[in-house]
Amino acid sequence: MAGMTSVSRTADTTDPAQELRQRWAVTVAKARGTKNPSAPDPAPYADNLLSRWREPQRRYHTVDHLTAVLYRIDELAQHADDLPTVQLAAWFHDAVYRPDRSENEERSAALAERALPELGVGPARTAEVARLVRLTVTHDPAPDDPDGEVLCDADLAVLAGSPDEYAAYAAAVRAEYAFVPDPDFLAGRSAVLSQLLALPRLFRTPRGYDRWEHLARRNLTTELDLLLGA
């Protein structure tokens, strides 16, 4: 999910895309583990992914969302077992996105399974990236899954925005589903919000829970009340 506008950044750059490309190159190098002179240049893969995140049907699952998730992962990095794997999963988790389809996570995971071996990432780490991408269907990681907890917390952090930030997020979601009639959107969105509120905890990392749980539940409850009262 898209991040909040208050994310603090560790680098000051006039070209966010260039910063993302640099982050991608560093992450891929760490994920490979050992230097391999024959491994392909990661730059074209970054360009391909960024072009996907810029597709015109997106209003919420955008480059801004990718950037926000990556920075939230930075904030939660101490909780992760394998930080490069979580970071790769962030890049791929919404890389395939069509609002009118339900298999986006599966197709995104399959894209990772194709691309990462080409880049020289080993099979175990590739499989773990794909698993984490598929986990974003439910955002319900197991208690012994710290990497899943970090990715899911980072993806859900938008829910804890200020009222204005949350309203902008909700409006972007509605814009992505502009083709859905209001009654159908209301029913579907209400179901998603109810599913999230039914989780024992929205945020599984200690830092995420302390910082975002209360605000996120307040925002979700407010939106659900507004939808049901419409």
Backbone bond lengths (Angstrom), bond angles and torsions (degrees), N, CA, C in turn:
res aa  C-N    CA-C-N  psi(-1)  N-CA   C-N-CA  omega(-1)  CA-C   N-CA-C  phi
1 M - - - 1.452 - - 1.528 109.78 -
2 A 1.307 115.78 157.12 1.451 119.99 -175.52 1.513 111.11 -67.06
3 G 1.320 116.89 146.27 1.451 121.25 -178.79 1.514 112.21 -88.11
4 M 1.312 115.94 174.83 1.450 121.82 -177.84 1.519 109.99 -85.52
5 T 1.314 115.91 157.34 1.452 120.49 -177.42 1.518 112.92 -74.00
6 S 1.326 117.57 -11.15 1.457 120.71 -177.27 1.519 113.33 -88.51
7 V 1.346 117.88 9.81 1.456 120.37 -179.45 1.523 109.84 -60.23
8 S 1.322 116.87 129.21 1.454 120.36 176.46 1.511 109.03 -85.99
9 R 1.326 117.35 140.01 1.445 121.88 -175.95 1.520 110.33 -111.34
10 T 1.319 114.98 146.58 1.448 120.26 -177.61 1.515 111.60 -88.45
11 A 1.326 117.95 -8.56 1.454 120.78 179.60 1.510 109.16 -133.40
12 D 1.319 115.98 146.37 1.455 121.52 178.12 1.512 107.59 -107.72
13 T 1.310 117.61 114.36 1.449 121.13 -175.76 1.509 109.37 -143.09
14 T 1.336 115.30 146.50 1.456 120.40 176.34 1.515 111.16 -88.53
15 D 1.306 117.67 -3.00 1.461 121.99 -178.72 1.522 108.65 -128.32
16 P 1.345 117.78 88.22 1.477 119.62 -179.10 1.516 112.73 -57.25
17 A 1.333 117.12 -35.28 1.463 118.85 -179.65 1.519 111.08 -64.19
18 Q 1.324 117.09 -38.32 1.456 119.76 178.50 1.522 110.75 -65.96
19 E 1.318 116.70 -39.82 1.463 119.38 176.02 1.527 111.00 -61.11
20 L 1.333 116.73 -41.54 1.460 120.18 177.75 1.530 110.98 -63.33
21 R 1.316 117.35 -41.59 1.468 119.70 178.10 1.517 111.11 -61.11
22 Q 1.332 116.57 -40.55 1.460 120.23 178.24 1.524 111.26 -65.16
23 R 1.317 116.03 -42.06 1.465 119.91 177.22 1.523 110.48 -61.38
24 W 1.315 116.30 -43.44 1.460 121.20 179.23 1.525 110.67 -59.08
25 A 1.328 117.40 -46.22 1.458 120.92 -178.31 1.525 111.04 -61.29
26 V 1.329 116.87 -41.94 1.466 120.61 178.84 1.524 110.77 -65.32
27 T 1.325 116.57 -43.03 1.466 120.58 -179.59 1.515 111.23 -63.54
28 V 1.324 117.31 -45.30 1.468 120.88 179.76 1.522 110.39 -61.84
29 A 1.327 116.95 -42.84 1.464 119.99 179.62 1.525 110.99 -59.92
30 K 1.328 116.78 -42.35 1.469 119.76 178.72 1.532 110.91 -68.72
31 A 1.319 117.10 -36.90 1.464 120.52 -178.07 1.519 111.83 -69.54
32 R 1.314 117.00 -30.80 1.466 119.73 177.42 1.514 110.83 -66.99
33 G 1.312 117.09 -33.27 1.458 121.21 175.34 1.512 113.42 87.65
34 T 1.308 118.39 -49.75 1.455 122.64 179.31 1.511 108.79 -128.25
35 K 1.326 116.24 150.59 1.453 120.03 179.65 1.522 110.52 -69.19
36 N 1.309 114.73 134.28 1.458 121.44 179.81 1.523 107.82 -132.46
37 P 1.329 117.32 103.25 1.464 119.39 -176.45 1.522 114.03 -58.93
38 S 1.318 116.85 -23.71 1.468 119.69 -178.31 1.528 112.93 -89.50
39 A 1.330 117.50 -4.94 1.469 120.19 179.72 1.523 109.32 -67.25
40 P 1.317 117.07 143.18 1.463 119.96 -176.98 1.518 112.63 -69.70
41 D 1.307 115.03 158.31 1.466 122.60 175.36 1.530 108.48 -63.21
42 P 1.338 118.57 126.46 1.470 119.24 -179.17 1.526 113.67 -73.44
43 A 1.342 118.28 -14.51 1.469 120.80 -173.54 1.528 113.54 -58.17
44 P 1.341 120.35 -46.01 1.467 118.56 178.92 1.528 113.33 -61.72
45 Y 1.317 117.12 -29.90 1.461 120.25 178.08 1.533 109.75 -70.04
46 A 1.323 116.60 -39.10 1.465 119.46 175.64 1.521 110.52 -61.95
47 D 1.328 116.69 -43.45 1.465 120.19 179.94 1.520 111.09 -62.98
48 N 1.334 116.67 -39.68 1.462 119.89 178.44 1.521 111.18 -63.98
49 L 1.327 115.99 -44.87 1.461 119.10 179.73 1.521 111.30 -64.82
50 L 1.323 117.30 -44.04 1.462 119.63 -179.59 1.522 111.39 -63.54
51 S 1.328 117.15 -35.14 1.468 119.18 176.83 1.518 110.64 -64.99
52 R 1.319 116.96 -34.85 1.464 120.31 176.34 1.524 110.54 -65.49
53 W 1.325 116.37 -44.41 1.464 120.39 -178.94 1.530 112.44 -67.65
54 R 1.334 117.23 -13.70 1.465 121.34 179.67 1.530 113.03 -101.29
55 E 1.300 118.82 8.95 1.462 120.95 -176.87 1.527 111.07 -59.04
56 P 1.328 116.99 147.50 1.472 119.70 -169.97 1.517 114.93 -68.23
57 Q 1.324 119.07 -20.34 1.470 119.76 -179.40 1.528 112.51 -75.89
58 R 1.312 116.97 -7.83 1.460 121.25 -175.48 1.532 110.94 -88.63
59 R 1.313 115.26 135.32 1.456 121.72 172.41 1.527 110.94 -125.19
60 Y 1.326 114.53 -23.43 1.466 121.53 -176.56 1.528 110.63 -121.38
61 H 1.334 117.36 -42.44 1.464 122.13 178.56 1.534 108.63 -84.57
62 T 1.316 115.91 70.41 1.454 122.39 -171.44 1.528 111.06 -116.76
63 V 1.335 116.09 -179.06 1.462 120.49 175.52 1.530 110.46 -58.82
64 D 1.324 117.05 -34.78 1.468 119.40 176.60 1.526 111.14 -60.95
65 H 1.321 116.13 -39.36 1.466 120.03 176.93 1.521 110.91 -64.02
66 L 1.326 116.77 -47.53 1.462 120.33 177.35 1.523 110.87 -55.76
67 T 1.330 116.46 -47.24 1.460 120.97 -179.18 1.520 111.37 -60.58
68 A 1.325 116.40 -45.07 1.458 120.08 -179.36 1.521 111.65 -62.51
69 V 1.324 117.44 -42.84 1.464 120.57 179.40 1.525 110.57 -62.76
70 L 1.322 117.38 -42.63 1.462 120.11 178.94 1.532 111.44 -61.40
71 Y 1.324 117.64 -40.27 1.465 119.80 179.35 1.526 111.58 -71.74
72 R 1.306 117.68 -33.82 1.467 119.04 174.75 1.529 110.43 -66.26
73 I 1.321 116.88 -37.20 1.465 119.40 175.50 1.522 110.18 -61.85
74 D 1.331 117.17 -39.79 1.469 119.95 175.21 1.525 110.66 -55.37
75 E 1.336 116.71 -42.75 1.456 120.80 -178.28 1.528 112.12 -66.07
76 L 1.330 116.16 -29.67 1.465 121.03 -175.95 1.528 112.03 -103.20
77 A 1.316 117.60 11.93 1.463 121.85 -169.29 1.527 113.08 -58.36
78 Q 1.316 117.77 -34.14 1.467 119.50 -177.02 1.520 112.33 -65.37
79 H 1.322 117.57 -19.50 1.457 120.79 -179.70 1.527 112.26 -84.42
80 A 1.326 117.49 -16.31 1.468 121.11 -174.19 1.526 111.72 -79.77
81 D 1.322 116.14 146.66 1.454 121.29 171.29 1.518 111.42 -83.42
82 D 1.330 116.66 -39.88 1.460 122.56 -175.37 1.523 108.02 -135.41
83 L 1.326 115.74 85.19 1.460 120.90 -173.04 1.531 113.45 -59.82
84 P 1.336 120.74 -44.66 1.472 118.79 179.22 1.530 113.03 -58.77
85 T 1.317 117.06 -34.69 1.457 120.06 178.35 1.523 111.03 -66.00
86 V 1.319 116.66 -42.80 1.462 120.23 177.77 1.525 110.23 -63.52
87 Q 1.317 116.83 -41.39 1.462 120.41 179.85 1.531 111.23 -64.51
88 L 1.318 117.37 -41.87 1.465 119.68 175.93 1.522 110.84 -62.33
89 A 1.315 116.72 -40.67 1.464 119.91 178.66 1.524 111.05 -61.44
90 A 1.334 117.58 -36.19 1.461 120.18 176.87 1.526 111.01 -61.72
91 W 1.316 117.28 -43.65 1.459 121.34 179.24 1.525 111.72 -59.86
92 F 1.324 116.34 -36.88 1.465 119.90 -173.77 1.521 113.90 -94.91
93 H 1.336 119.55 -13.14 1.460 119.20 -163.87 1.525 114.20 -66.71
94 D 1.309 118.61 -26.11 1.467 121.41 173.52 1.526 110.49 -127.32
95 A 1.321 117.01 26.30 1.461 120.05 -176.38 1.521 111.51 -64.14
96 V 1.306 116.71 -32.34 1.468 121.51 172.17 1.518 106.59 -106.83
97 Y 1.317 116.66 119.03 1.456 119.01 -177.25 1.518 111.70 -148.33
98 R 1.318 114.87 117.45 1.453 123.03 172.24 1.523 106.96 -130.13
99 P 1.331 118.56 117.60 1.467 120.02 -175.61 1.524 113.92 -59.09
100 D 1.325 117.12 -23.36 1.464 119.76 -176.62 1.520 112.70 -92.91
101 R 1.328 117.78 11.31 1.463 121.12 -178.72 1.520 110.05 -126.39
102 S 1.321 115.19 154.57 1.463 120.01 -176.40 1.527 113.02 -106.57
103 E 1.326 117.51 -3.26 1.463 119.68 -174.37 1.526 112.23 -104.14
104 N 1.323 117.41 24.41 1.461 120.31 -175.21 1.526 113.23 -60.74
105 E 1.323 117.20 -44.22 1.470 119.83 -179.72 1.522 111.26 -64.18
106 E 1.326 116.43 -41.06 1.459 119.65 179.24 1.524 111.33 -64.22
107 R 1.308 116.61 -42.33 1.457 120.24 179.78 1.528 111.03 -70.10
108 S 1.322 117.09 -33.99 1.462 120.03 175.61 1.524 110.97 -66.24
109 A 1.330 116.79 -41.90 1.462 120.66 177.48 1.524 110.69 -63.19
110 A 1.325 116.50 -40.82 1.470 120.18 178.61 1.527 111.38 -64.23
111 L 1.329 116.75 -36.24 1.459 119.98 175.84 1.528 110.60 -61.84
112 A 1.319 117.39 -43.22 1.464 120.89 176.88 1.518 110.83 -61.60
113 E 1.318 116.96 -41.03 1.465 121.02 -179.60 1.521 112.32 -64.65
114 R 1.327 117.36 -26.26 1.465 120.69 176.16 1.526 111.66 -84.85
115 A 1.327 116.74 -43.79 1.460 120.60 -170.39 1.526 113.35 -77.64
116 L 1.319 117.10 -40.66 1.454 119.13 -172.23 1.532 113.48 -66.33
117 P 1.326 119.91 -41.53 1.472 117.50 174.79 1.527 112.70 -60.74
118 E 1.326 117.18 -36.57 1.461 120.06 176.27 1.525 111.08 -60.29
119 L 1.312 116.63 -33.85 1.462 122.31 -178.75 1.528 113.19 -80.61
120 G 1.311 117.13 -5.63 1.453 120.45 179.99 1.509 114.43 92.47
121 V 1.335 117.30 13.63 1.459 121.03 175.45 1.523 108.70 -82.50
122 G 1.322 116.89 134.53 1.452 121.74 -174.26 1.514 113.76 -66.47
123 P 1.336 116.98 162.06 1.470 120.74 -175.68 1.517 114.29 -63.32
124 A 1.318 118.65 -37.39 1.469 120.26 -178.45 1.526 110.47 -66.09
125 R 1.323 116.21 -44.84 1.463 119.11 -179.44 1.526 110.32 -69.85
126 T 1.318 117.37 -37.63 1.465 120.29 176.40 1.521 110.89 -59.54
127 A 1.323 116.65 -45.28 1.462 120.49 179.24 1.520 111.59 -63.01
128 E 1.315 116.14 -36.78 1.470 119.16 179.87 1.526 111.13 -69.81
129 V 1.316 117.53 -39.29 1.470 120.03 175.55 1.521 109.89 -58.29
130 A 1.327 116.39 -47.80 1.462 120.21 -179.42 1.522 111.29 -61.92
131 R 1.327 117.09 -39.44 1.469 120.04 178.03 1.521 110.83 -61.57
132 L 1.320 116.38 -43.96 1.462 120.06 -179.42 1.524 111.23 -64.89
133 V 1.312 117.09 -39.68 1.470 119.61 177.73 1.526 109.71 -60.57
134 R 1.313 117.35 -45.39 1.474 120.53 179.83 1.524 111.66 -64.83
135 L 1.317 117.50 -27.22 1.460 121.33 179.88 1.525 111.94 -65.08
136 T 1.336 117.57 -23.12 1.460 119.57 -178.75 1.532 112.48 -73.92
137 V 1.317 117.64 -1.00 1.469 119.52 170.89 1.523 110.02 -64.98
138 T 1.333 116.42 -43.48 1.463 121.43 -174.17 1.529 113.71 -108.57
139 H 1.328 118.06 -22.11 1.466 121.67 -173.02 1.526 111.15 52.87
140 D 1.312 116.00 41.83 1.467 120.78 -176.51 1.532 109.57 -132.48
141 P 1.346 117.77 69.50 1.463 120.09 -178.54 1.519 112.21 -70.34
142 A 1.302 115.16 155.34 1.458 121.10 176.84 1.533 109.74 -70.43
143 P 1.339 117.30 157.19 1.480 119.95 -178.91 1.517 113.72 -61.21
144 D 1.340 117.85 -23.97 1.458 120.78 -178.72 1.528 111.36 -101.78
145 D 1.326 116.63 31.71 1.463 121.67 -176.41 1.536 109.60 -126.18
146 P 1.329 118.05 73.19 1.461 119.48 -175.86 1.529 113.51 -61.67
147 D 1.324 117.59 -35.87 1.461 118.89 179.51 1.528 110.97 -67.74
148 G 1.324 116.20 -39.11 1.455 119.18 174.70 1.507 111.99 -64.29
149 E 1.322 116.86 -37.18 1.461 120.59 178.19 1.522 111.26 -63.92
150 V 1.321 117.02 -41.36 1.466 120.26 -179.39 1.520 110.41 -65.40
151 L 1.327 117.54 -47.48 1.459 119.55 -178.51 1.524 111.12 -63.22
152 C 1.312 117.31 -46.28 1.464 119.79 -178.13 1.521 111.41 -66.00
153 D 1.327 117.76 -40.76 1.465 119.71 177.64 1.527 110.67 -62.04
154 A 1.316 116.88 -43.57 1.463 120.32 179.88 1.521 111.15 -63.36
155 D 1.304 116.48 -38.09 1.466 120.94 -178.74 1.526 111.78 -70.61
156 L 1.322 117.18 -32.17 1.464 121.33 -178.01 1.525 114.03 -92.15
157 A 1.321 118.06 -2.40 1.466 120.38 -174.30 1.519 112.83 -60.34
158 V 1.332 117.99 -25.90 1.468 120.86 177.90 1.520 111.81 -56.96
159 L 1.319 117.34 -27.54 1.454 120.52 -177.41 1.518 112.27 -65.07
160 A 1.317 116.90 -17.48 1.469 120.95 -176.71 1.524 112.32 -101.19
161 G 1.312 117.23 23.12 1.455 120.43 179.46 1.516 112.86 -72.78
162 S 1.319 115.27 170.95 1.459 120.74 171.88 1.524 108.55 -64.01
163 P 1.328 118.37 166.13 1.471 118.95 178.26 1.527 113.07 -53.59
164 D 1.325 118.21 -42.04 1.463 120.34 179.65 1.524 111.67 -67.82
165 E 1.327 116.28 -41.47 1.463 119.98 178.86 1.523 111.02 -64.66
166 Y 1.321 115.98 -42.56 1.461 118.93 179.84 1.524 110.72 -66.42
167 A 1.325 116.93 -38.87 1.466 119.86 178.26 1.524 110.93 -62.48
168 A 1.329 116.78 -39.30 1.469 120.38 177.86 1.521 110.41 -65.37
169 Y 1.322 117.14 -41.26 1.464 121.35 176.29 1.526 110.92 -60.73
170 A 1.324 117.66 -48.29 1.467 121.01 -178.88 1.524 110.90 -63.17
171 A 1.327 116.95 -38.07 1.465 120.15 178.22 1.518 111.21 -65.99
172 A 1.340 117.05 -37.56 1.461 120.23 178.34 1.526 111.15 -66.41
173 V 1.320 116.62 -38.50 1.467 119.78 175.87 1.522 110.18 -61.44
174 R 1.324 116.29 -45.93 1.474 119.06 179.43 1.524 111.09 -61.82
175 A 1.340 117.44 -38.72 1.463 120.81 -179.68 1.525 111.44 -64.34
176 E 1.334 116.93 -36.04 1.462 119.02 177.35 1.522 111.45 -65.48
177 Y 1.302 116.94 -28.96 1.463 121.74 -178.95 1.525 110.75 -107.10
178 A 1.325 116.63 34.03 1.467 120.93 -178.77 1.524 112.46 -61.17
179 F 1.323 116.58 -24.12 1.470 120.62 -179.99 1.527 112.36 -76.20
180 V 1.335 118.20 -9.97 1.466 121.85 -178.01 1.526 108.71 -91.55
181 P 1.323 118.47 128.13 1.478 120.19 177.52 1.520 111.18 -59.53
182 D 1.315 116.00 151.24 1.460 121.50 -175.88 1.529 113.82 -52.48
183 P 1.341 119.94 -47.67 1.474 118.54 -179.07 1.522 112.85 -60.64
184 D 1.328 116.59 -39.98 1.465 119.74 -179.60 1.524 110.92 -70.21
185 F 1.333 116.82 -39.54 1.463 119.16 177.69 1.521 110.46 -64.04
186 L 1.319 117.07 -43.71 1.462 120.89 179.71 1.523 110.64 -57.08
187 A 1.321 116.54 -44.99 1.465 119.95 -179.39 1.521 111.32 -65.46
188 G 1.330 116.59 -45.69 1.452 119.99 -178.08 1.514 112.94 -67.86
189 R 1.322 116.18 -43.89 1.460 120.03 179.97 1.521 111.28 -66.26
190 S 1.318 117.32 -40.05 1.467 120.55 177.45 1.516 110.90 -60.49
191 A 1.340 116.77 -38.33 1.454 120.24 179.37 1.525 111.09 -65.87
192 V 1.337 116.77 -40.68 1.461 120.61 178.54 1.524 110.66 -63.59
193 L 1.321 116.53 -46.10 1.462 120.12 -179.73 1.525 111.14 -63.22
194 S 1.326 116.73 -41.79 1.470 120.37 179.04 1.520 111.11 -64.26
195 Q 1.326 116.74 -38.81 1.468 120.62 178.25 1.524 110.59 -62.85
196 L 1.328 116.71 -43.12 1.456 119.53 178.65 1.530 111.33 -65.40
197 L 1.314 117.31 -43.90 1.460 120.27 -178.96 1.529 112.10 -65.96
198 A 1.331 116.45 -23.52 1.466 120.07 -179.85 1.528 112.73 -77.67
199 L 1.327 117.28 -15.26 1.458 119.43 177.99 1.534 109.72 -64.95
200 P 1.324 118.32 138.83 1.472 119.79 177.75 1.522 112.44 -57.47
201 R 1.318 115.43 -38.68 1.460 122.29 175.44 1.518 107.92 -139.65
202 L 1.325 116.65 132.73 1.459 120.32 172.48 1.518 110.21 -74.71
203 F 1.325 116.74 -37.41 1.454 122.36 -175.39 1.521 109.50 -117.03
204 R 1.315 115.80 128.60 1.459 120.85 -171.72 1.525 113.27 -100.18
205 T 1.318 118.55 -25.88 1.460 119.01 176.72 1.529 108.82 -75.65
206 P 1.325 118.52 147.73 1.467 119.46 178.46 1.529 112.90 -57.32
207 R 1.309 117.21 -42.46 1.466 120.55 -179.42 1.526 110.71 -66.33
208 G 1.324 116.65 -44.60 1.454 119.98 179.38 1.519 112.07 -62.69
209 Y 1.310 116.26 -42.79 1.469 119.91 -179.94 1.521 111.19 -63.02
210 D 1.328 116.62 -47.15 1.463 120.31 -177.65 1.525 111.82 -63.52
211 R 1.314 116.95 -37.83 1.460 120.47 -173.33 1.523 113.42 -86.38
212 W 1.341 117.87 -33.28 1.462 120.19 -164.55 1.526 116.07 -121.82
213 E 1.329 118.70 -18.45 1.469 119.98 -171.32 1.528 112.13 -59.84
214 H 1.321 117.14 -52.73 1.470 120.42 -174.86 1.530 110.88 -62.72
215 L 1.321 116.93 -46.95 1.460 120.53 -178.16 1.531 111.24 -64.11
216 A 1.318 116.34 -40.65 1.458 119.73 -179.04 1.523 111.47 -64.71
217 R 1.315 116.94 -43.68 1.472 119.29 179.51 1.529 110.95 -65.69
218 R 1.308 117.07 -36.25 1.461 119.49 176.15 1.522 110.91 -62.56
219 N 1.330 116.63 -46.19 1.464 120.08 -179.26 1.526 112.11 -65.46
220 L 1.318 116.84 -43.90 1.465 120.04 179.33 1.522 111.09 -61.94
221 T 1.321 116.70 -44.16 1.465 121.06 -179.67 1.521 111.04 -63.47
222 T 1.325 116.30 -41.37 1.462 120.59 178.81 1.531 111.03 -62.89
223 E 1.322 116.56 -46.62 1.468 118.96 179.39 1.524 111.06 -62.84
224 L 1.329 117.22 -43.36 1.452 120.76 -179.01 1.533 109.90 -62.64
225 D 1.313 118.06 -43.37 1.466 121.01 178.14 1.523 111.02 -60.35
226 L 1.333 116.40 -40.86 1.469 119.55 179.45 1.521 111.20 -66.44
227 L 1.327 116.57 -39.99 1.460 119.11 179.27 1.520 111.72 -66.62
228 L 1.323 116.63 -43.89 1.457 119.81 -177.76 1.534 111.70 -70.76
229 G 1.335 115.63 -23.73 1.447 118.92 178.17 1.518 113.57 -89.37
230 A 1.337 115.89 -3.16 1.470 119.34 -177.53 1.519 111.82 -68.85
